[in-house]
């Protein structure tokens, strides 16, 4: 259950990071509310997962999921350029997250 919560928290990290950018320095109400709610829920989930998972592994997976989803969303919406190297490096982050999960289970 901790891994499922951790993955969901990583997804929420991408949500709050994207909302933070769209809030334009907290001057836009809706993105600011999404940021605050996403941040709170993401942190609660991360804290829950850290009750049973090692802190380093949980944090690395959480950040990896959030970062890879955030940059993927930015590339898909055109707010960030797409290149073969960027895609390769994002896939590398995803591979590392999967590797941490597999190592934890062994």
Phi and psi in radians as a Rosetta constraint file:
Dihedral C 1 N 2 CA 2 C 2 CIRCULARHARMONIC -1.068 0.35
Dihedral N 2 CA 2 C 2 N 3 CIRCULARHARMONIC -0.662 0.35
Dihedral C 2 N 3 CA 3 C 3 CIRCULARHARMONIC -1.181 0.35
Dihedral N 3 CA 3 C 3 N 4 CIRCULARHARMONIC -0.679 0.35
Dihedral C 3 N 4 CA 4 C 4 CIRCULARHARMONIC -1.119 0.35
Dihedral N 4 CA 4 C 4 N 5 CIRCULARHARMONIC -0.808 0.35
Dihedral C 4 N 5 CA 5 C 5 CIRCULARHARMONIC -1.084 0.35
Dihedral N 5 CA 5 C 5 N 6 CIRCULARHARMONIC -0.682 0.35
Dihedral C 5 N 6 CA 6 C 6 CIRCULARHARMONIC -1.122 0.35
Dihedral N 6 CA 6 C 6 N 7 CIRCULARHARMONIC -0.750 0.35
Dihedral C 6 N 7 CA 7 C 7 CIRCULARHARMONIC -1.115 0.35
Dihedral N 7 CA 7 C 7 N 8 CIRCULARHARMONIC -0.776 0.35
Dihedral C 7 N 8 CA 8 C 8 CIRCULARHARMONIC -1.079 0.35
Dihedral N 8 CA 8 C 8 N 9 CIRCULARHARMONIC -0.665 0.35
Dihedral C 8 N 9 CA 9 C 9 CIRCULARHARMONIC -1.164 0.35
Dihedral N 9 CA 9 C 9 N 10 CIRCULARHARMONIC -0.635 0.35
Dihedral C 9 N 10 CA 10 C 10 CIRCULARHARMONIC -1.144 0.35
Dihedral N 10 CA 10 C 10 N 11 CIRCULARHARMONIC -0.667 0.35
Dihedral C 10 N 11 CA 11 C 11 CIRCULARHARMONIC -1.116 0.35
Dihedral N 11 CA 11 C 11 N 12 CIRCULARHARMONIC -0.744 0.35
Dihedral C 11 N 12 CA 12 C 12 CIRCULARHARMONIC -1.146 0.35
Dihedral N 12 CA 12 C 12 N 13 CIRCULARHARMONIC -0.484 0.35
Dihedral C 12 N 13 CA 13 C 13 CIRCULARHARMONIC -1.101 0.35
Dihedral N 13 CA 13 C 13 N 14 CIRCULARHARMONIC -0.721 0.35
Dihedral C 13 N 14 CA 14 C 14 CIRCULARHARMONIC -1.123 0.35
Dihedral N 14 CA 14 C 14 N 15 CIRCULARHARMONIC -0.636 0.35
Dihedral C 14 N 15 CA 15 C 15 CIRCULARHARMONIC -1.111 0.35
Dihedral N 15 CA 15 C 15 N 16 CIRCULARHARMONIC -0.880 0.35
Dihedral C 15 N 16 CA 16 C 16 CIRCULARHARMONIC -1.221 0.35
Dihedral N 16 CA 16 C 16 N 17 CIRCULARHARMONIC -0.576 0.35
Dihedral C 16 N 17 CA 17 C 17 CIRCULARHARMONIC -1.153 0.35
Dihedral N 17 CA 17 C 17 N 18 CIRCULARHARMONIC -0.729 0.35
Dihedral C 17 N 18 CA 18 C 18 CIRCULARHARMONIC -1.159 0.35
Dihedral N 18 CA 18 C 18 N 19 CIRCULARHARMONIC -0.754 0.35
Dihedral C 18 N 19 CA 19 C 19 CIRCULARHARMONIC -1.109 0.35
Dihedral N 19 CA 19 C 19 N 20 CIRCULARHARMONIC -0.628 0.35
Dihedral C 19 N 20 CA 20 C 20 CIRCULARHARMONIC -1.046 0.35
Dihedral N 20 CA 20 C 20 N 21 CIRCULARHARMONIC -0.779 0.35
Dihedral C 20 N 21 CA 21 C 21 CIRCULARHARMONIC -1.118 0.35
Dihedral N 21 CA 21 C 21 N 22 CIRCULARHARMONIC -0.677 0.35
Dihedral C 21 N 22 CA 22 C 22 CIRCULARHARMONIC -1.329 0.35
Dihedral N 22 CA 22 C 22 N 23 CIRCULARHARMONIC -0.260 0.35
Dihedral C 22 N 23 CA 23 C 23 CIRCULARHARMONIC -1.320 0.35
Dihedral N 23 CA 23 C 23 N 24 CIRCULARHARMONIC -0.221 0.35
Dihedral C 23 N 24 CA 24 C 24 CIRCULARHARMONIC 0.880 0.35
Dihedral N 24 CA 24 C 24 N 25 CIRCULARHARMONIC 0.999 0.35
Dihedral C 24 N 25 CA 25 C 25 CIRCULARHARMONIC 1.249 0.35
Dihedral N 25 CA 25 C 25 N 26 CIRCULARHARMONIC 0.611 0.35
Dihedral C 25 N 26 CA 26 C 26 CIRCULARHARMONIC 1.113 0.35
Dihedral N 26 CA 26 C 26 N 27 CIRCULARHARMONIC 0.492 0.35
Dihedral C 26 N 27 CA 27 C 27 CIRCULARHARMONIC -1.668 0.35
Dihedral N 27 CA 27 C 27 N 28 CIRCULARHARMONIC -0.205 0.35
Dihedral C 27 N 28 CA 28 C 28 CIRCULARHARMONIC -1.908 0.35
Dihedral N 28 CA 28 C 28 N 29 CIRCULARHARMONIC 2.181 0.35
Dihedral C 28 N 29 CA 29 C 29 CIRCULARHARMONIC -1.137 0.35
Dihedral N 29 CA 29 C 29 N 30 CIRCULARHARMONIC -0.928 0.35
Dihedral C 29 N 30 CA 30 C 30 CIRCULARHARMONIC -1.042 0.35
Dihedral N 30 CA 30 C 30 N 31 CIRCULARHARMONIC -0.888 0.35
Dihedral C 30 N 31 CA 31 C 31 CIRCULARHARMONIC -1.098 0.35
Dihedral N 31 CA 31 C 31 N 32 CIRCULARHARMONIC -0.551 0.35
Dihedral C 31 N 32 CA 32 C 32 CIRCULARHARMONIC -1.145 0.35
Dihedral N 32 CA 32 C 32 N 33 CIRCULARHARMONIC -0.725 0.35
Dihedral C 32 N 33 CA 33 C 33 CIRCULARHARMONIC -1.151 0.35
Dihedral N 33 CA 33 C 33 N 34 CIRCULARHARMONIC -0.749 0.35
Dihedral C 33 N 34 CA 34 C 34 CIRCULARHARMONIC -1.071 0.35
Dihedral N 34 CA 34 C 34 N 35 CIRCULARHARMONIC -0.739 0.35
Dihedral C 34 N 35 CA 35 C 35 CIRCULARHARMONIC -1.002 0.35
Dihedral N 35 CA 35 C 35 N 36 CIRCULARHARMONIC -0.914 0.35
Dihedral C 35 N 36 CA 36 C 36 CIRCULARHARMONIC -1.101 0.35
Dihedral N 36 CA 36 C 36 N 37 CIRCULARHARMONIC -0.765 0.35
Dihedral C 36 N 37 CA 37 C 37 CIRCULARHARMONIC -1.175 0.35
Dihedral N 37 CA 37 C 37 N 38 CIRCULARHARMONIC -0.791 0.35
Dihedral C 37 N 38 CA 38 C 38 CIRCULARHARMONIC -1.091 0.35
Dihedral N 38 CA 38 C 38 N 39 CIRCULARHARMONIC -0.730 0.35
Dihedral C 38 N 39 CA 39 C 39 CIRCULARHARMONIC -1.079 0.35
Dihedral N 39 CA 39 C 39 N 40 CIRCULARHARMONIC -0.830 0.35
Dihedral C 39 N 40 CA 40 C 40 CIRCULARHARMONIC -1.053 0.35
Dihedral N 40 CA 40 C 40 N 41 CIRCULARHARMONIC -0.887 0.35
Dihedral C 40 N 41 CA 41 C 41 CIRCULARHARMONIC -1.146 0.35
Dihedral N 41 CA 41 C 41 N 42 CIRCULARHARMONIC -0.641 0.35
Dihedral C 41 N 42 CA 42 C 42 CIRCULARHARMONIC -1.117 0.35
Dihedral N 42 CA 42 C 42 N 43 CIRCULARHARMONIC -0.751 0.35
Dihedral C 42 N 43 CA 43 C 43 CIRCULARHARMONIC -1.188 0.35
Dihedral N 43 CA 43 C 43 N 44 CIRCULARHARMONIC -0.694 0.35
Dihedral C 43 N 44 CA 44 C 44 CIRCULARHARMONIC -1.075 0.35
Dihedral N 44 CA 44 C 44 N 45 CIRCULARHARMONIC -0.780 0.35
Dihedral C 44 N 45 CA 45 C 45 CIRCULARHARMONIC -1.129 0.35
Dihedral N 45 CA 45 C 45 N 46 CIRCULARHARMONIC -0.734 0.35
Dihedral C 45 N 46 CA 46 C 46 CIRCULARHARMONIC -1.082 0.35
Dihedral N 46 CA 46 C 46 N 47 CIRCULARHARMONIC -0.766 0.35
Dihedral C 46 N 47 CA 47 C 47 CIRCULARHARMONIC -1.081 0.35
Dihedral N 47 CA 47 C 47 N 48 CIRCULARHARMONIC -0.708 0.35
Dihedral C 47 N 48 CA 48 C 48 CIRCULARHARMONIC -1.097 0.35
Dihedral N 48 CA 48 C 48 N 49 CIRCULARHARMONIC -0.815 0.35
Dihedral C 48 N 49 CA 49 C 49 CIRCULARHARMONIC -1.098 0.35
Dihedral N 49 CA 49 C 49 N 50 CIRCULARHARMONIC -0.603 0.35
Dihedral C 49 N 50 CA 50 C 50 CIRCULARHARMONIC -1.245 0.35
Dihedral N 50 CA 50 C 50 N 51 CIRCULARHARMONIC -0.163 0.35
Dihedral C 50 N 51 CA 51 C 51 CIRCULARHARMONIC -1.182 0.35
Dihedral N 51 CA 51 C 51 N 52 CIRCULARHARMONIC -0.512 0.35
Dihedral C 51 N 52 CA 52 C 52 CIRCULARHARMONIC -2.120 0.35
Dihedral N 52 CA 52 C 52 N 53 CIRCULARHARMONIC -0.329 0.35
Dihedral C 52 N 53 CA 53 C 53 CIRCULARHARMONIC -1.768 0.35
Dihedral N 53 CA 53 C 53 N 54 CIRCULARHARMONIC 2.634 0.35
Dihedral C 53 N 54 CA 54 C 54 CIRCULARHARMONIC -1.042 0.35
Dihedral N 54 CA 54 C 54 N 55 CIRCULARHARMONIC 2.471 0.35
Dihedral C 54 N 55 CA 55 C 55 CIRCULARHARMONIC -1.000 0.35
Dihedral N 55 CA 55 C 55 N 56 CIRCULARHARMONIC -0.834 0.35
Dihedral C 55 N 56 CA 56 C 56 CIRCULARHARMONIC -1.072 0.35
Dihedral N 56 CA 56 C 56 N 57 CIRCULARHARMONIC -0.785 0.35
Dihedral C 56 N 57 CA 57 C 57 CIRCULARHARMONIC -1.136 0.35
Dihedral N 57 CA 57 C 57 N 58 CIRCULARHARMONIC -0.838 0.35
Dihedral C 57 N 58 CA 58 C 58 CIRCULARHARMONIC -1.052 0.35
Dihedral N 58 CA 58 C 58 N 59 CIRCULARHARMONIC -0.783 0.35
Dihedral C 58 N 59 CA 59 C 59 CIRCULARHARMONIC -1.160 0.35
Dihedral N 59 CA 59 C 59 N 60 CIRCULARHARMONIC -0.758 0.35
Dihedral C 59 N 60 CA 60 C 60 CIRCULARHARMONIC -1.100 0.35
Dihedral N 60 CA 60 C 60 N 61 CIRCULARHARMONIC -0.730 0.35
Dihedral C 60 N 61 CA 61 C 61 CIRCULARHARMONIC -1.153 0.35
Dihedral N 61 CA 61 C 61 N 62 CIRCULARHARMONIC -0.780 0.35
Dihedral C 61 N 62 CA 62 C 62 CIRCULARHARMONIC -1.035 0.35
Dihedral N 62 CA 62 C 62 N 63 CIRCULARHARMONIC -0.861 0.35
Dihedral C 62 N 63 CA 63 C 63 CIRCULARHARMONIC -1.147 0.35
Dihedral N 63 CA 63 C 63 N 64 CIRCULARHARMONIC -0.731 0.35
Dihedral C 63 N 64 CA 64 C 64 CIRCULARHARMONIC -1.078 0.35
Dihedral N 64 CA 64 C 64 N 65 CIRCULARHARMONIC -0.783 0.35
Dihedral C 64 N 65 CA 65 C 65 CIRCULARHARMONIC -1.114 0.35
Dihedral N 65 CA 65 C 65 N 66 CIRCULARHARMONIC -0.850 0.35
Dihedral C 65 N 66 CA 66 C 66 CIRCULARHARMONIC -1.066 0.35
Dihedral N 66 CA 66 C 66 N 67 CIRCULARHARMONIC -0.797 0.35
Dihedral C 66 N 67 CA 67 C 67 CIRCULARHARMONIC -1.151 0.35
Dihedral N 67 CA 67 C 67 N 68 CIRCULARHARMONIC -0.788 0.35
Dihedral C 67 N 68 CA 68 C 68 CIRCULARHARMONIC -1.166 0.35
Dihedral N 68 CA 68 C 68 N 69 CIRCULARHARMONIC -0.692 0.35
Dihedral C 68 N 69 CA 69 C 69 CIRCULARHARMONIC -1.203 0.35
Dihedral N 69 CA 69 C 69 N 70 CIRCULARHARMONIC -0.669 0.35
Dihedral C 69 N 70 CA 70 C 70 CIRCULARHARMONIC -1.098 0.35
Dihedral N 70 CA 70 C 70 N 71 CIRCULARHARMONIC -0.831 0.35
Dihedral C 70 N 71 CA 71 C 71 CIRCULARHARMONIC -1.236 0.35
Dihedral N 71 CA 71 C 71 N 72 CIRCULARHARMONIC -0.600 0.35
Dihedral C 71 N 72 CA 72 C 72 CIRCULARHARMONIC -1.122 0.35
Dihedral N 72 CA 72 C 72 N 73 CIRCULARHARMONIC -0.787 0.35
Dihedral C 72 N 73 CA 73 C 73 CIRCULARHARMONIC -1.065 0.35
Dihedral N 73 CA 73 C 73 N 74 CIRCULARHARMONIC -0.752 0.35
Dihedral C 73 N 74 CA 74 C 74 CIRCULARHARMONIC -1.099 0.35
Dihedral N 74 CA 74 C 74 N 75 CIRCULARHARMONIC -0.683 0.35
Dihedral C 74 N 75 CA 75 C 75 CIRCULARHARMONIC -1.215 0.35
Dihedral N 75 CA 75 C 75 N 76 CIRCULARHARMONIC -0.670 0.35
Dihedral C 75 N 76 CA 76 C 76 CIRCULARHARMONIC -1.194 0.35
Dihedral N 76 CA 76 C 76 N 77 CIRCULARHARMONIC -0.544 0.35
Dihedral C 76 N 77 CA 77 C 77 CIRCULARHARMONIC -1.592 0.35
Dihedral N 77 CA 77 C 77 N 78 CIRCULARHARMONIC -0.072 0.35
Dihedral C 77 N 78 CA 78 C 78 CIRCULARHARMONIC 1.498 0.35
Dihedral N 78 CA 78 C 78 N 79 CIRCULARHARMONIC 0.069 0.35
Dihedral C 78 N 79 CA 79 C 79 CIRCULARHARMONIC -1.444 0.35
Dihedral N 79 CA 79 C 79 N 80 CIRCULARHARMONIC -0.104 0.35
Dihedral C 79 N 80 CA 80 C 80 CIRCULARHARMONIC -2.450 0.35
Dihedral N 80 CA 80 C 80 N 81 CIRCULARHARMONIC 2.471 0.35
Dihedral C 80 N 81 CA 81 C 81 CIRCULARHARMONIC -1.223 0.35
Dihedral N 81 CA 81 C 81 N 82 CIRCULARHARMONIC 2.653 0.35
Dihedral C 81 N 82 CA 82 C 82 CIRCULARHARMONIC -1.836 0.35
Dihedral N 82 CA 82 C 82 N 83 CIRCULARHARMONIC 2.377 0.35
Dihedral C 82 N 83 CA 83 C 83 CIRCULARHARMONIC -2.531 0.35
Dihedral N 83 CA 83 C 83 N 84 CIRCULARHARMONIC 2.788 0.35
Dihedral C 83 N 84 CA 84 C 84 CIRCULARHARMONIC -1.026 0.35
Dihedral N 84 CA 84 C 84 N 85 CIRCULARHARMONIC -0.742 0.35
Dihedral C 84 N 85 CA 85 C 85 CIRCULARHARMONIC -1.143 0.35
Dihedral N 85 CA 85 C 85 N 86 CIRCULARHARMONIC -0.730 0.35
Dihedral C 85 N 86 CA 86 C 86 CIRCULARHARMONIC -1.063 0.35
Dihedral N 86 CA 86 C 86 N 87 CIRCULARHARMONIC -0.796 0.35
Dihedral C 86 N 87 CA 87 C 87 CIRCULARHARMONIC -1.074 0.35
Dihedral N 87 CA 87 C 87 N 88 CIRCULARHARMONIC -0.747 0.35
Dihedral C 87 N 88 CA 88 C 88 CIRCULARHARMONIC -1.082 0.35
Dihedral N 88 CA 88 C 88 N 89 CIRCULARHARMONIC -0.746 0.35
Dihedral C 88 N 89 CA 89 C 89 CIRCULARHARMONIC -1.210 0.35
Dihedral N 89 CA 89 C 89 N 90 CIRCULARHARMONIC -0.644 0.35
Dihedral C 89 N 90 CA 90 C 90 CIRCULARHARMONIC -1.121 0.35
Dihedral N 90 CA 90 C 90 N 91 CIRCULARHARMONIC -0.736 0.35
Dihedral C 90 N 91 CA 91 C 91 CIRCULARHARMONIC -1.087 0.35
Dihedral N 91 CA 91 C 91 N 92 CIRCULARHARMONIC -0.585 0.35
Dihedral C 91 N 92 CA 92 C 92 CIRCULARHARMONIC -1.118 0.35
Dihedral N 92 CA 92 C 92 N 93 CIRCULARHARMONIC -0.711 0.35
Dihedral C 92 N 93 CA 93 C 93 CIRCULARHARMONIC -1.075 0.35
Dihedral N 93 CA 93 C 93 N 94 CIRCULARHARMONIC -0.792 0.35
Dihedral C 93 N 94 CA 94 C 94 CIRCULARHARMONIC -1.082 0.35
Dihedral N 94 CA 94 C 94 N 95 CIRCULARHARMONIC -0.735 0.35
Dihedral C 94 N 95 CA 95 C 95 CIRCULARHARMONIC -1.068 0.35
Dihedral N 95 CA 95 C 95 N 96 CIRCULARHARMONIC -0.676 0.35
Dihedral C 95 N 96 CA 96 C 96 CIRCULARHARMONIC -1.159 0.35
Dihedral N 96 CA 96 C 96 N 97 CIRCULARHARMONIC -0.703 0.35
Dihedral C 96 N 97 CA 97 C 97 CIRCULARHARMONIC -1.080 0.35
Dihedral N 97 CA 97 C 97 N 98 CIRCULARHARMONIC -0.798 0.35
Dihedral C 97 N 98 CA 98 C 98 CIRCULARHARMONIC -1.090 0.35
Dihedral N 98 CA 98 C 98 N 99 CIRCULARHARMONIC -0.720 0.35
Dihedral C 98 N 99 CA 99 C 99 CIRCULARHARMONIC -1.051 0.35
Dihedral N 99 CA 99 C 99 N 100 CIRCULARHARMONIC -0.728 0.35
Dihedral C 99 N 100 CA 100 C 100 CIRCULARHARMONIC -1.094 0.35
Dihedral N 100 CA 100 C 100 N 101 CIRCULARHARMONIC -0.684 0.35
Dihedral C 100 N 101 CA 101 C 101 CIRCULARHARMONIC -1.130 0.35
Dihedral N 101 CA 101 C 101 N 102 CIRCULARHARMONIC -0.806 0.35
Dihedral C 101 N 102 CA 102 C 102 CIRCULARHARMONIC -1.137 0.35
Dihedral N 102 CA 102 C 102 N 103 CIRCULARHARMONIC -0.693 0.35
Dihedral C 102 N 103 CA 103 C 103 CIRCULARHARMONIC -1.144 0.35
Dihedral N 103 CA 103 C 103 N 104 CIRCULARHARMONIC -0.635 0.35
Dihedral C 103 N 104 CA 104 C 104 CIRCULARHARMONIC -1.147 0.35
Dihedral N 104 CA 104 C 104 N 105 CIRCULARHARMONIC -0.622 0.35
Dihedral C 104 N 105 CA 105 C 105 CIRCULARHARMONIC -1.342 0.35
Dihedral N 105 CA 105 C 105 N 106 CIRCULARHARMONIC -0.356 0.35
